[in-house]
Amino acid sequence: MAIKIPVISSNTGGIPELNIHGKTGYMSKLVIMKIWQKNTIALLSDDKKFQQFRENAFEQAKNLILKLYFLCMKNCIGSYCCRDLNFY
């Protein structure tokens, strides 16, 4: 996602928090391969959708990386530096 590649993933674990179905990629149940195939073909056969998913994936990754960075900073050096950003 951080290099503008849409994701086709399962909907298990922490992945649904990262990959937004229909926006940054597609998600499906792990065992249903026909849905994985359908999603892959749908994404690769529509250049406009692929480009939009690329941008959405990048924005999602960027936002998550920033949140994790500020959370780490807050935990490492206290909340003083993050207070003005309302990021906690």
MARLOKE-957614 format. One line per 8 residues: number of its first residue (from 1); their letters; for each residue x, z, y of N, C-alpha, C, O. Coordinates in nm, 2 decimals. Atoms other than C-alpha are relative to their C-alpha. Example, Ala and Ser with C-alpha at 12.3 -4.5 7.8 and 13.67 -1.06 7.14 Angstrom:
1	as	0.09/0.00/-0.12/1.23/0.78/-0.45/0.09/0.00/0.12/0.19/0.07/0.12 | -0.09/0.00/-0.11/1.37/0.71/-0.11/-0.08/0.08/0.11/-0.03/0.09/0.22
END
This chain:
1	maikipvi	0.08/0.00/-0.12/0.00/0.00/0.00/0.09/0.00/0.13/0.05/-0.06/0.22 | -0.08/-0.01/-0.12/0.28/0.08/0.24/0.07/-0.13/0.03/0.12/-0.16/0.14 | -0.05/0.14/-0.02/0.41/-0.28/0.19/-0.10/-0.10/0.00/-0.08/-0.22/-0.03 | 0.11/0.09/-0.01/0.07/-0.43/0.24/-0.04/-0.07/-0.12/-0.06/-0.20/-0.12 | 0.05/0.06/0.13/-0.02/-0.49/-0.12/-0.13/0.08/-0.04/-0.12/0.20/-0.06 | 0.12/-0.07/0.05/-0.38/-0.41/-0.22/0.02/0.05/-0.14/0.10/0.01/-0.22 | -0.02/-0.07/0.13/-0.42/-0.18/-0.52/-0.13/-0.03/-0.09/-0.24/-0.02/-0.04 | 0.11/0.00/0.10/-0.63/-0.23/-0.83/0.04/0.11/-0.10/0.14/0.10/-0.17
9	ssntggip	-0.04/-0.13/0.07/-0.63/0.11/-1.00/-0.12/0.06/-0.08/-0.24/0.01/-0.07 | 0.10/-0.08/0.07/-0.82/0.35/-1.22/-0.06/0.10/0.10/0.00/0.12/0.21 | 0.07/-0.10/-0.09/-1.06/0.60/-1.06/0.02/0.14/-0.05/-0.07/0.22/-0.04 | -0.03/-0.13/0.06/-0.89/0.90/-1.22/0.11/0.07/0.08/0.18/0.00/0.16 | -0.10/-0.07/-0.07/-0.66/1.17/-1.09/-0.01/0.00/0.15/-0.12/0.00/0.20 | 0.00/0.00/-0.15/-0.56/1.16/-0.72/-0.01/-0.13/0.06/-0.01/-0.15/0.18 | 0.01/0.13/-0.05/-0.59/0.79/-0.70/-0.12/-0.03/0.09/-0.10/-0.10/0.19 | 0.11/0.03/-0.09/-0.94/0.78/-0.54/0.02/0.05/0.14/-0.04/0.00/0.23
17	elnihgkt	-0.03/-0.04/-0.13/-0.80/0.97/-0.25/0.09/-0.10/0.08/0.09/-0.10/0.20 | -0.09/0.10/-0.06/-0.55/0.69/-0.18/-0.07/-0.13/0.01/-0.06/-0.19/0.12 | 0.06/0.14/0.00/-0.73/0.37/-0.28/-0.14/0.01/0.03/-0.22/0.07/-0.05 | 0.14/0.00/-0.04/-1.06/0.31/-0.11/-0.06/-0.12/-0.06/-0.03/-0.23/-0.02 | 0.06/0.12/0.07/-1.27/0.09/-0.33/-0.07/-0.09/0.09/-0.16/-0.05/0.17 | 0.06/0.10/-0.09/-1.37/-0.23/-0.16/0.06/-0.01/0.14/0.02/-0.09/0.22 | -0.07/0.00/-0.13/-1.14/-0.16/0.14/0.15/-0.02/-0.01/0.21/-0.11/0.05 | -0.14/0.01/0.02/-0.78/-0.11/0.03/0.03/-0.06/-0.14/0.15/-0.08/-0.17
25	gymsklvi	-0.02/0.05/0.13/-0.83/-0.24/-0.32/-0.13/0.02/-0.08/-0.23/0.04/-0.03 | 0.11/-0.03/0.09/-1.05/-0.19/-0.62/0.03/0.11/-0.10/0.15/0.12/-0.14 | -0.02/-0.11/0.11/-1.10/0.10/-0.87/-0.11/-0.03/-0.10/-0.22/-0.07/-0.08 | 0.09/0.01/0.11/-1.26/0.10/-1.21/0.04/0.10/-0.10/0.15/0.16/-0.10 | -0.03/-0.09/0.11/-1.28/0.31/-1.52/0.12/-0.05/-0.07/0.13/-0.18/-0.09 | -0.12/0.04/0.07/-0.96/0.30/-1.71/-0.02/-0.09/-0.12/0.06/-0.18/-0.14 | 0.01/0.08/0.13/-1.10/0.16/-2.03/-0.08/-0.13/0.01/-0.09/-0.20/-0.09 | 0.08/0.12/-0.01/-1.32/-0.12/-1.89/0.08/-0.11/0.06/0.09/-0.13/0.18
33	mkiwqknt	-0.09/0.11/-0.04/-1.08/-0.41/-1.88/-0.07/-0.12/0.07/-0.01/-0.19/0.15 | 0.07/0.11/-0.06/-1.34/-0.67/-1.79/-0.02/0.02/0.15/-0.02/-0.07/0.23 | 0.02/-0.03/-0.15/-1.40/-0.49/-1.45/0.14/-0.02/0.06/0.14/-0.07/0.18 | -0.13/0.02/-0.06/-1.02/-0.49/-1.39/0.03/-0.15/0.02/0.08/-0.19/0.12 | -0.02/0.14/-0.01/-1.01/-0.86/-1.46/-0.08/-0.06/0.11/-0.03/-0.14/0.19 | 0.09/0.05/-0.10/-1.31/-0.93/-1.24/0.05/0.03/0.14/0.05/-0.05/0.23 | -0.05/-0.04/-0.13/-1.16/-0.73/-0.95/0.13/-0.07/0.03/0.15/-0.11/0.15 | -0.13/0.07/-0.03/-0.82/-0.90/-0.98/-0.03/-0.14/0.04/0.02/-0.19/0.14
41	iallsddk	0.03/0.14/-0.03/-0.97/-1.25/-0.98/-0.07/0.00/0.13/-0.04/-0.09/0.21 | 0.07/0.00/-0.13/-1.20/-1.16/-0.69/0.09/0.02/0.12/0.08/-0.05/0.22 | -0.10/-0.03/-0.11/-0.91/-1.03/-0.48/0.09/-0.12/0.02/0.12/-0.16/0.13 | -0.10/0.10/-0.01/-0.67/-1.31/-0.56/-0.07/-0.14/0.03/0.01/-0.23/0.08 | 0.07/0.13/-0.03/-0.93/-1.59/-0.52/-0.06/-0.01/0.14/-0.11/-0.11/0.18 | 0.06/0.00/-0.13/-1.04/-1.49/-0.17/0.11/0.04/0.10/0.14/0.16/0.12 | -0.11/-0.03/-0.09/-0.75/-1.52/0.08/-0.04/0.09/0.12/0.04/0.18/0.16 | 0.04/-0.08/-0.11/-0.95/-1.37/0.37/-0.01/0.15/-0.04/0.03/0.24/0.03
49	kfqqfren	0.02/-0.13/0.05/-1.05/-1.07/0.16/0.14/0.07/-0.03/0.17/0.18/0.00 | -0.13/-0.05/0.04/-0.69/-1.03/0.03/0.08/0.04/0.13/0.14/0.15/0.13 | -0.07/-0.04/-0.12/-0.55/-1.03/0.38/-0.06/0.12/0.07/0.02/0.21/0.12 | 0.06/-0.12/-0.05/-0.80/-0.78/0.50/0.03/0.13/-0.08/0.06/0.23/-0.02 | -0.04/-0.12/0.08/-0.73/-0.55/0.21/0.15/0.04/0.02/0.18/0.15/0.02 | -0.14/-0.03/-0.03/-0.36/-0.58/0.28/0.02/0.08/0.13/0.09/0.19/0.12 | 0.00/-0.07/-0.13/-0.41/-0.46/0.64/-0.06/0.14/-0.02/0.00/0.24/0.02 | 0.07/-0.13/0.03/-0.65/-0.18/0.52/0.09/0.09/-0.08/0.10/0.21/-0.06
57	afeqaknl	-0.09/-0.08/0.09/-0.40/-0.07/0.25/0.11/0.06/0.08/0.15/0.17/0.06 | -0.11/-0.05/-0.08/-0.12/-0.05/0.50/-0.04/0.11/0.09/0.03/0.21/0.11 | 0.05/-0.10/-0.09/-0.33/0.15/0.75/-0.02/0.13/-0.08/0.01/0.24/-0.03 | 0.03/-0.12/0.08/-0.44/0.39/0.47/0.13/0.07/-0.04/0.14/0.19/-0.03 | -0.13/-0.06/0.04/-0.08/0.44/0.35/0.07/0.06/0.12/0.12/0.17/0.11 | -0.06/-0.05/-0.12/0.04/0.49/0.71/-0.06/0.13/0.04/0.01/0.23/0.07 | 0.07/-0.12/-0.04/-0.22/0.75/0.78/0.03/0.11/-0.10/0.05/0.23/-0.06 | -0.03/-0.11/0.09/-0.16/0.94/0.46/0.15/0.05/0.01/0.18/0.17/0.00
65	ilklyflc	-0.14/-0.04/-0.01/0.22/0.93/0.51/0.02/0.09/0.12/0.09/0.19/0.12 | 0.00/-0.08/-0.12/0.17/1.07/0.86/-0.05/0.14/-0.02/0.00/0.24/0.02 | 0.06/-0.13/0.03/-0.06/1.35/0.74/0.10/0.08/-0.08/0.12/0.20/-0.06 | -0.09/-0.07/0.08/0.19/1.44/0.47/0.12/0.05/0.07/0.17/0.16/0.05 | -0.12/-0.04/-0.08/0.48/1.44/0.71/-0.03/0.12/0.09/0.05/0.21/0.09 | 0.03/-0.11/-0.09/0.31/1.67/0.96/-0.03/0.12/-0.08/0.00/0.23/-0.03 | 0.03/-0.12/0.09/0.19/1.90/0.68/0.13/0.06/-0.04/0.15/0.18/-0.04 | -0.13/-0.05/0.04/0.55/1.92/0.56/0.07/0.07/0.12/0.13/0.17/0.10
73	mkncigsy	-0.07/-0.05/-0.12/0.68/1.98/0.91/-0.07/0.14/0.03/0.01/0.24/0.06 | 0.07/-0.12/-0.02/0.41/2.25/0.96/0.05/0.11/-0.09/0.08/0.23/-0.05 | -0.04/-0.09/0.10/0.51/2.42/0.64/0.15/0.04/0.01/0.19/0.16/-0.02 | -0.14/-0.02/-0.01/0.88/2.39/0.71/0.04/0.08/0.12/0.12/0.18/0.11 | -0.05/-0.06/-0.12/0.91/2.50/1.07/-0.12/0.07/0.07/-0.10/0.12/0.19 | 0.11/-0.07/-0.06/0.57/2.66/1.14/-0.10/-0.09/0.07/-0.07/-0.21/0.08 | 0.10/0.08/-0.05/0.26/2.54/1.31/0.02/-0.03/0.15/-0.06/-0.11/0.21 | -0.02/0.01/-0.15/0.40/2.55/1.67/0.01/-0.15/0.04/-0.05/-0.19/0.13
81	ccrdlnfy	-0.02/0.14/-0.04/0.51/2.18/1.67/-0.12/-0.08/-0.02/-0.14/-0.19/0.04 | 0.12/0.08/0.03/0.19/2.06/1.52/-0.13/0.04/0.08/-0.23/-0.04/0.08 | 0.12/-0.05/-0.07/-0.05/2.26/1.73/-0.05/-0.09/0.11/-0.17/-0.11/0.12 | 0.05/0.09/-0.10/-0.06/2.02/2.02/-0.06/-0.13/-0.05/-0.13/-0.20/0.02 | 0.05/0.12/0.05/-0.13/1.73/1.79/-0.13/0.02/-0.08/-0.19/-0.08/-0.12 | 0.12/-0.03/0.07/-0.43/1.91/1.63/0.00/-0.07/-0.14/-0.09/-0.13/-0.19 | -0.02/0.06/0.13/-0.29/1.80/1.29/0.02/0.10/-0.11/0.09/0.08/-0.20 | -0.01/-0.10/0.11/-0.34/2.11/1.08/-0.14/0.05/-0.03/-0.16/0.13/-0.12
END
